[in-house]
Amino acid sequence: MTDEEEIDCTGGESALGSEAVTPPVARPGSRTTIREVTTPTLRASDASGQTLDDPTDIQVHDLFACLNARWPFSIVARLDREPLGHFYFQMHLEYVGDQDPDADEEVDVDYEVQFRDGGADRHYRARVLGDYTIAGKDLAYLVYTVYHAWRTEDPGLAELLPWELLEPHS
């Protein structure tokens, strides 16, 4: 084994079969890397079916930036909270106004941003108009700022947008 090899500590069957295998022993001065296989804490997905486990902020930004008429939403879910499916952040793109598909002009879009932190009494949404700004910054900054606040559980999230509580369906 070379000093750069990684060790699979998952407990899975080795390439040598299911017989017991003695694990390698690190030699003094060696640089053996042991990687622990962990369960992801976040999962991002979009309407196309693309899924990313433990995405970086840049990957999530790219998912949000790629929203379009065919793939209008992206969701980032927390996988380390129970019950699953009750802790997430979502962006949904909505085209507004009269859109001329043959016109060579910017289309008007709004975004619905939602986050849920547990039960139905903690499910919020805000509508963001395409020309909305925070501190003079554009929509890309808004997306990053609001998502980052949610991901890091920043209490300032409540002040970033005019959130409204979503009423549970009766």
N, C-alpha and C positions, 0 to 999 in steps of 0.2 A: 504494500500500500504506500502511495506517495504522501508527502506532507500536505498536498492540496486536496486530497479526496474527501468527499463528504460521506457521512455515515447515515444510513437510513435507520432511524430509531422508531419506526412505526410499528414494529412487531409483526410485520407482514412476512409472508413466505419468502425465503431467500432464493436466489437463482440456483442454489445447490439442491433445492428440494425442501421438503418439510422437516428434514432431520435437524436436530439441535445443532446450532452453529455457535462457536465461541466468538463473542464480539471482539473486535480489535481493541488492543490496549494502546492508549496514547503513550508515545515515547517521550521522555523528557526532552524539551527543546523542539518538539514537533509542532506543526501548525495545523493540526487536524480540526476541521470545522464540524461541529455537531449542530444540526438544525432540528429543532423541535417542530413537529407537524402540529399545527393548531387549527382550531375551528375558526372560520372568519367571524368578525364581529359586525361587519357591514356588508351588504350585498346591493349593488346598483344594477338596475335593469331598465330597459326602454321598451317601447312598443314593438320594436323589430324582433325582440327576443334576446338581444345581446345582454349578457350577464357578466358582471365583474365582482369578484370577491375582494373585500378590503380595498376598494378603489382609492387612489390618491385624489387629492382635491383637483388636480389637473384633469384626471380621467372623468370625474364627475362634471367638471366644467364643460368638457368636450361633449359629454352626453347631453347636457342642457343646451349647448350651442348647436347641436345637430337636430333639435326638434324641428319638425316640418309638418306639412299637411298629412303626409302618409304615416309618419311616426310622431304623434303629437305629445307624448308624455314620457317622463323618466321618473323612476322611484328609487330612493335609497332607503333600505330597511335595516333596522338594528336587529341583529340575530342573537344578541346577548341578553335580551329582555323577554320576560314571559308576560302574557301569552304572545307567541310569535304572531306577526301580522298586525300588531297594535302599536308599533313604534316605527314611524317612517316619515320621510320628507318626500314631497312629490311636486313636480312642475308639469303643468299642462299648457300647451300652446293653443290659442284660439285666434283664428283669423276673424277680423271684424270689418264692418263697412263693405262697400262694394269693391270687389276685387276684379280687375280686368286681366285675365290670364295673358293677353297679348300685349299689354302695356309694359314698357320697360321702365318700371318705377318700383320703389320700395312698397311692400304691402304693409297694411296696418295689422299689428298683432297685439294681443293682450296675453297675459299669463295668469293662470290661477296657481297659486302656491298653497300647498297644504302641508301641515305636519300634525302628527298624532303622537301623543306621549302617554299611551295607556288606553283607558276606556273611552267611550263615546263622549264623556264630559271633558275630554282633553284633546278634541279633534278640532283644529282651527284651519281657516283659510283666509287668504287675502287675494284680491284681484289687483294685478299690477298692469297699468296701461303701458303700452310700448314706449312712451316717452317719459316714463317715471324715472326719477333720479334720486339718489341718496347723496347728500353732501356734494351735489354737482357732478356726481359720477354717473356713468351710463348703466344700461341694463346688465352688462356683463359683470360690472362691479357689484350691482345689487344681488345677482344670483350668487356670486361668490360669498358676499358678506352674510346673506341670510342663511345659505347652506352651511357655511363655516360656523355660524352661531349655533345652528341646530346640532351639528356634528360634535361640537365641543361642549354642548350643554350650557352655553353662555346665557345667563339670565337676561341679558340685553336683547335677546331674540324677540321678546314681547314688545319691545319699543321700535323695532325696525320697520314694521309694516302695520297697517290698520287691520289687525286680525279680528275675525269674527268667529264665534263658536258655531260649528256645524251642528244643526239639530239632528238627532238620530231619527232614522226613518221609523214611522209608527206602524 
